Every structure is written in C-alpha cells, then in structure tokens.
C-alpha cells in the first residue's frame, strides 16, 4: 500500500474541505467512508430535511389560511416528495467519488 500524507475518515463537508485543500497543496489523500459518499448533511440531514420540512410548512400555511382567502385542501404526497428529494441526493455519492478520484 502506498503511504498517504492524509487519511480522511468520512466524506461530509468538513472532510471534503480538508481533503481538497491537502490535494491542492500537492499532497496525497486517502478517503474512507463506510456509507455512500456525501456525508450526513447532504444525504440524510440538513439538505433533505429542508425539502421535507418545506412540504409540511406549505401544507400548514395553506391550512392556516383556510377561509382567509385560500381554498382547497392540501396534503403531502409522501412518495412524490421523497422522489423529489432523491433528484438531488441520489447523484451526490457518485459525483463525489468521481471528484475524489481526480
């Protein structure tokens, strides 16, 4: 096995920043993650949560405006909302792997 100047465990935002800076400085970096590349925030935390919470907030706001100029009943289509979330989370692991390999 070749020696590395830095071994990064995880592929979240902080790990990406550290690995990128070290690589730009001309050093070798190994990246290790037991989960799909991207980290919690991008794949399971902050970013996906914002989409899911936004859907719930839209329904809540509409319900609070019922009989105040907003008509009709809104509901969350969970399957469609998750499919929308996946349109931006699913490409992350592969895109990050390609980026790390450069």
KOLMIVEX-992234 format. One line per field, with one value per atom (N, C-alpha, C): residue in three letters; chain; atom name; y, z, x. Coordinates in Angstrom, 2 decimals. Layout:
BEGIN
resn <- [ALA_...]
chain <- [A_...]
name <- [CA_...]
Y <- [Y_...]
Z <- [Z_...]
X <- [X_...]
END
This chain:
BEGIN
resn <- [UNK_UNK_UNK_UNK_UNK_UNK_UNK_UNK_UNK_UNK_UNK_UNK_UNK_UNK_UNK_UNK_UNK_UNK_UNK_UNK_UNK_UNK_UNK_UNK_UNK_UNK_UNK_UNK_UNK_UNK_UNK_UNK_UNK_UNK_UNK_UNK_UNK_UNK_UNK_UNK_UNK_UNK_UNK_UNK_UNK_UNK_UNK_UNK_UNK_UNK_UNK_UNK_UNK_UNK_UNK_UNK_UNK_UNK_UNK_UNK_UNK_UNK_UNK_UNK_UNK_UNK_UNK_UNK_UNK_UNK_UNK_UNK_UNK_UNK_UNK_UNK_UNK_UNK_UNK_UNK_UNK_UNK_UNK_UNK_UNK_UNK_UNK_UNK_UNK_UNK_UNK_UNK_UNK_UNK_UNK_UNK_UNK_UNK_UNK_UNK_UNK_UNK_UNK_UNK_UNK_UNK_UNK_UNK_UNK_UNK_UNK_UNK_UNK_UNK_UNK_UNK_UNK_UNK_UNK_UNK_UNK_UNK_UNK_UNK_UNK_UNK_UNK_UNK_UNK_UNK_UNK_UNK_UNK_UNK_UNK_UNK_UNK_UNK_UNK_UNK_UNK_UNK_UNK_UNK_UNK_UNK_UNK_UNK_UNK_UNK_UNK_UNK_UNK_UNK_UNK_UNK_UNK_UNK_UNK_UNK_UNK_UNK_UNK_UNK_UNK_UNK_UNK_UNK_UNK_UNK_UNK_UNK_UNK_UNK_UNK_UNK_UNK_UNK_UNK_UNK_UNK_UNK_UNK_UNK_UNK_UNK_UNK_UNK_UNK_UNK_UNK_UNK_UNK_UNK_UNK_UNK_UNK_UNK_UNK_UNK_UNK_UNK_UNK_UNK_UNK_UNK_UNK_UNK_UNK_UNK_UNK_UNK_UNK_UNK_UNK_UNK_UNK_UNK_UNK_UNK_UNK_UNK_UNK_UNK_UNK_UNK_UNK_UNK_UNK_UNK_UNK_UNK_UNK_UNK_UNK_UNK_UNK_UNK_UNK_UNK_UNK_UNK_UNK_UNK_UNK_UNK_UNK_UNK_UNK_UNK_UNK_UNK_UNK_UNK_UNK_UNK_UNK_UNK_UNK_UNK_UNK_UNK_UNK_UNK_UNK_UNK_UNK_UNK_UNK_UNK_UNK_UNK_UNK_UNK_UNK_UNK_UNK_UNK_UNK_UNK_UNK_UNK_UNK_UNK_UNK_UNK_UNK_UNK_UNK_UNK_UNK_UNK_UNK_UNK_UNK_UNK_UNK_UNK_UNK_UNK_UNK_UNK_UNK_UNK_UNK_UNK]
chain <- [A_A_A_A_A_A_A_A_A_A_A_A_A_A_A_A_A_A_A_A_A_A_A_A_A_A_A_A_A_A_A_A_A_A_A_A_A_A_A_A_A_A_A_A_A_A_A_A_A_A_A_A_A_A_A_A_A_A_A_A_A_A_A_A_A_A_A_A_A_A_A_A_A_A_A_A_A_A_A_A_A_A_A_A_A_A_A_A_A_A_A_A_A_A_A_A_A_A_A_A_A_A_A_A_A_A_A_A_A_A_A_A_A_A_A_A_A_A_A_A_A_A_A_A_A_A_A_A_A_A_A_A_A_A_A_A_A_A_A_A_A_A_A_A_A_A_A_A_A_A_A_A_A_A_A_A_A_A_A_A_A_A_A_A_A_A_A_A_A_A_A_A_A_A_A_A_A_A_A_A_A_A_A_A_A_A_A_A_A_A_A_A_A_A_A_A_A_A_A_A_A_A_A_A_A_A_A_A_A_A_A_A_A_A_A_A_A_A_A_A_A_A_A_A_A_A_A_A_A_A_A_A_A_A_A_A_A_A_A_A_A_A_A_A_A_A_A_A_A_A_A_A_A_A_A_A_A_A_A_A_A_A_A_A_A_A_A_A_A_A_A_A_A_A_A_A_A_A_A_A_A_A_A_A_A_A_A_A_A_A_A_A_A_A_A_A_A_A_A_A_A_A_A_A_A_A]
name <- [N_CA_C_N_CA_C_N_CA_C_N_CA_C_N_CA_C_N_CA_C_N_CA_C_N_CA_C_N_CA_C_N_CA_C_N_CA_C_N_CA_C_N_CA_C_N_CA_C_N_CA_C_N_CA_C_N_CA_C_N_CA_C_N_CA_C_N_CA_C_N_CA_C_N_CA_C_N_CA_C_N_CA_C_N_CA_C_N_CA_C_N_CA_C_N_CA_C_N_CA_C_N_CA_C_N_CA_C_N_CA_C_N_CA_C_N_CA_C_N_CA_C_N_CA_C_N_CA_C_N_CA_C_N_CA_C_N_CA_C_N_CA_C_N_CA_C_N_CA_C_N_CA_C_N_CA_C_N_CA_C_N_CA_C_N_CA_C_N_CA_C_N_CA_C_N_CA_C_N_CA_C_N_CA_C_N_CA_C_N_CA_C_N_CA_C_N_CA_C_N_CA_C_N_CA_C_N_CA_C_N_CA_C_N_CA_C_N_CA_C_N_CA_C_N_CA_C_N_CA_C_N_CA_C_N_CA_C_N_CA_C_N_CA_C_N_CA_C_N_CA_C_N_CA_C_N_CA_C_N_CA_C_N_CA_C_N_CA_C_N_CA_C_N_CA_C_N_CA_C_N_CA_C_N_CA_C_N_CA_C_N_CA_C_N_CA_C_N_CA_C_N_CA_C_N_CA_C_N_CA_C_N_CA_C_N_CA_C_N_CA_C_N_CA_C_N_CA_C_N_CA_C_N_CA_C_N_CA_C_N_CA_C_N_CA_C_N_CA_C_N_CA_C_N_CA_C]
Y <- [-1.18_0.00_1.24_2.19_3.45_4.27_5.00_5.89_7.14_7.69_8.91_10.00_11.23_12.35_12.60_12.25_12.45_11.33_10.81_9.87_10.55_10.71_11.37_10.30_10.29_9.35_10.11_9.70_10.36_11.23_11.56_12.36_13.51_13.97_15.12_16.41_17.50_18.82_19.10_18.86_19.14_18.24_16.97_16.04_16.46_16.88_17.33_18.56_19.47_20.68_20.34_19.51_19.14_18.39_17.40_16.61_17.50_18.39_19.27_20.19_20.77_21.67_20.94_19.76_18.98_18.55_18.13_17.73_18.91_20.07_21.27_21.68_21.28_21.57_20.54_19.61_18.63_17.39_17.18_16.03_14.92_13.70_12.57_12.39_12.01_11.86_10.56_9.82_8.66_9.05_8.69_9.00_7.68_7.56_6.34_6.69_5.96_6.14_4.82_4.38_3.12_3.32_4.56_4.88_5.50_5.69_6.37_7.74_8.12_9.40_10.56_11.55_12.75_13.24_12.35_12.76_12.90_13.07_13.15_14.35_15.51_16.74_16.67_16.28_16.27_15.13_14.00_12.82_12.50_12.73_12.30_13.38_14.51_15.51_16.83_17.83_19.22_19.45_19.07_19.40_18.65_17.32_16.63_17.08_17.37_17.82_19.10_20.00_21.27_21.04_20.09_19.79_19.22_18.27_17.64_18.62_19.43_20.43_21.48_21.87_22.85_22.35_21.07_20.50_20.58_20.24_20.30_21.74_22.67_24.09_24.62_24.23_24.70_24.25_23.00_22.49_23.22_23.41_24.11_25.54_26.26_27.65_27.71_26.80_26.79_26.49_25.55_25.23_26.39_27.12_28.28_29.41_29.44_30.48_30.05_28.84_28.37_29.33_29.68_30.65_32.06_32.28_33.62_33.95_33.43_33.70_32.52_31.47_30.27_29.16_28.54_27.48_26.18_25.10_23.79_23.13_21.84_21.07_20.56_20.83_20.32_19.12_18.25_17.11_16.80_16.11_15.72_14.38_14.33_13.08_12.60_11.76_11.35_10.73_9.87_9.19_10.22_11.19_12.22_13.15_13.49_14.36_13.67_12.40_11.64_11.52_11.29_11.21_12.53_13.65_14.96_15.12_14.76_14.84_14.02_12.87_11.99_12.53_13.45_14.01_14.77_15.26_15.93_15.18_14.22_13.45_12.23_11.59_10.36_10.56_11.66_11.82_12.14_12.56_13.03_11.99_10.75_9.81_9.58_9.35_9.09_10.32_11.49_12.72_12.98_12.72_12.93_11.91_10.67_9.66_10.05_10.52_10.95_12.13_13.07_14.24_13.85_12.91_12.47_11.73_11.08_10.27_11.13_12.39_13.26_13.64]
Z <- [0.00_0.00_0.00_-0.83_-0.86_0.38_0.88_2.02_1.55_2.43_2.14_3.11_2.64_3.52_4.49_4.06_4.90_4.62_5.67_5.53_6.16_5.35_5.80_6.02_7.20_7.51_7.43_6.50_6.27_5.03_4.49_3.27_3.37_4.58_4.79_4.39_4.67_4.26_4.79_6.07_6.65_6.03_5.82_5.23_3.80_3.04_1.67_1.64_2.55_2.62_2.94_3.95_4.34_3.22_2.64_1.57_0.36_0.01_-1.14_-0.94_0.23_0.50_0.47_1.02_1.05_-0.37_-1.15_-2.54_-3.38_-3.18_-3.93_-3.55_-2.37_-1.93_-2.48_-3.29_-3.92_-3.10_-2.08_-1.20_-1.57_-1.13_-1.42_-0.27_-0.67_0.30_0.04_1.10_1.03_1.73_1.11_1.68_2.00_3.22_3.67_4.22_3.79_4.33_4.20_5.25_5.19_4.65_4.47_3.89_2.52_1.75_0.46_0.65_-0.27_-0.18_-0.17_0.66_0.72_2.13_3.09_4.47_4.86_6.14_6.70_6.20_6.20_5.85_4.44_3.49_2.09_1.78_2.43_2.05_2.98_4.28_5.23_6.23_6.21_7.25_6.72_6.83_6.58_5.28_4.17_2.86_2.61_2.76_2.55_3.53_4.77_5.78_5.33_4.71_4.27_3.27_2.37_1.39_2.09_2.99_3.67_4.57_5.29_6.17_5.34_4.21_3.35_2.88_2.56_2.17_3.29_4.50_5.66_5.95_5.82_6.08_5.06_3.81_2.78_3.10_3.51_3.88_5.12_6.10_7.33_7.04_6.25_5.92_5.20_4.24_3.50_4.43_5.34_6.28_7.20_7.63_8.50_7.74_6.44_5.62_5.11_5.45_5.04_5.56_4.71_4.99_5.21_4.74_4.78_3.39_2.40_1.02_0.33_1.06_0.45_0.55_-0.59_-0.63_-1.10_-0.76_-1.19_-0.10_-0.20_0.81_0.22_0.92_0.50_1.35_0.77_1.51_0.97_1.76_1.32_0.62_-0.59_-1.32_-1.00_0.03_0.55_-0.53_-1.34_-2.39_-3.37_-3.76_-4.70_-4.04_-2.78_-2.08_-1.92_-1.58_-1.45_-2.81_-3.85_-5.21_-5.57_-5.22_-5.49_-4.72_-3.44_-2.62_-3.24_-3.73_-4.31_-5.61_-6.27_-7.51_-7.24_-6.04_-5.75_-4.77_-4.01_-3.12_-3.81_-4.70_-5.34_-6.13_-6.87_-7.64_-6.78_-5.55_-4.74_-4.54_-4.11_-3.87_-5.11_-6.24_-7.46_-7.87_-7.84_-8.22_-7.30_-6.03_-5.07_-5.27_-5.55_-5.83_-7.05_-8.09_-9.30_-8.97_-8.20_-7.81_-6.98_-6.08_-5.24_-6.05_-7.09_-7.90_-8.83_-9.00_-9.91_-9.33]
X <- [0.85_0.00_0.89_0.51_1.26_0.95_1.93_1.67_0.91_0.12_-0.63_-0.20_-0.28_0.00_-1.15_-2.36_-3.54_-4.54_-5.13_-6.24_-7.45_-8.49_-9.72_-10.78_-11.35_-12.42_-13.74_-14.57_-15.85_-15.78_-16.94_-16.99_-17.98_-18.19_-19.06_-18.37_-18.99_-18.50_-17.10_-16.88_-15.55_-14.49_-14.82_-13.86_-13.51_-14.52_-14.29_-13.38_-13.61_-12.80_-11.35_-11.14_-9.78_-9.07_-9.74_-9.12_-8.80_-9.69_-9.46_-8.27_-8.16_-7.03_-5.70_-5.68_-4.44_-4.06_-5.04_-4.76_-4.28_-4.89_-4.45_-3.04_-2.62_-1.25_-0.26_-0.78_0.09_0.36_-0.41_-0.22_-1.21_-0.89_-1.77_-2.77_-3.99_-5.07_-5.82_-6.08_-6.97_-8.26_-9.39_-10.69_-11.39_-11.89_-12.54_-13.91_-14.92_-16.26_-17.00_-17.66_-18.40_-19.82_-20.21_-21.51_-21.31_-22.39_-22.24_-21.59_-20.73_-20.03_-21.03_-20.74_-21.57_-21.81_-21.76_-21.95_-23.41_-23.60_-24.95_-25.72_-25.10_-25.83_-26.41_-25.61_-26.06_-27.02_-26.86_-27.64_-28.80_-28.64_-29.65_-30.05_-29.38_-29.60_-30.12_-29.28_-29.66_-30.42_-29.82_-30.41_-31.72_-31.76_-33.04_-34.12_-33.70_-34.67_-35.36_-34.61_-35.20_-36.32_-36.15_-37.20_-38.43_-38.21_-39.33_-40.07_-39.33_-39.95_-40.70_-40.14_-40.80_-42.16_-42.26_-43.55_-44.55_-44.12_-45.01_-45.42_-44.47_-44.79_-45.79_-45.65_-46.59_-48.01_-48.17_-49.49_-50.00_-49.15_-49.54_-49.98_-49.20_-49.57_-50.91_-51.11_-52.37_-53.54_-53.36_-54.45_-54.75_-53.74_-53.98_-54.67_-54.53_-55.17_-56.55_-56.97_-58.29_-59.36_-60.28_-61.35_-60.79_-59.58_-58.97_-58.42_-59.09_-58.69_-58.02_-57.74_-57.15_-58.18_-58.47_-59.47_-58.82_-59.45_-58.95_-58.14_-58.04_-57.32_-56.01_-54.94_-53.63_-53.27_-52.47_-51.94_-50.56_-49.79_-48.45_-48.54_-48.02_-47.87_-46.46_-46.36_-45.06_-44.19_-44.75_-43.98_-43.39_-44.19_-43.72_-42.70_-42.91_-41.97_-40.60_-40.61_-39.36_-38.68_-39.46_-38.87_-38.21_-38.83_-38.24_-36.94_-36.94_-35.72_-34.60_-34.93_-33.91_-33.31_-34.01_-33.45_-32.16_-31.98_-30.71_-29.83_-30.35_-29.47_-28.86_-29.59_-29.07_-27.78_-27.60_-26.35_-25.12_-25.30_-24.18_-23.08_-23.38_-22.29_-21.40_-22.00_-21.22_-20.43_-21.06_-20.37_-19.17_-19.35_-18.25_-17.13_-17.50_-16.48_-15.63_-16.30_-15.59_-14.68_-15.19_-14.41_-13.19_-13.35_-12.23_-11.16_-11.59_-10.65_-9.78_-10.12_-9.37_-8.03]
END
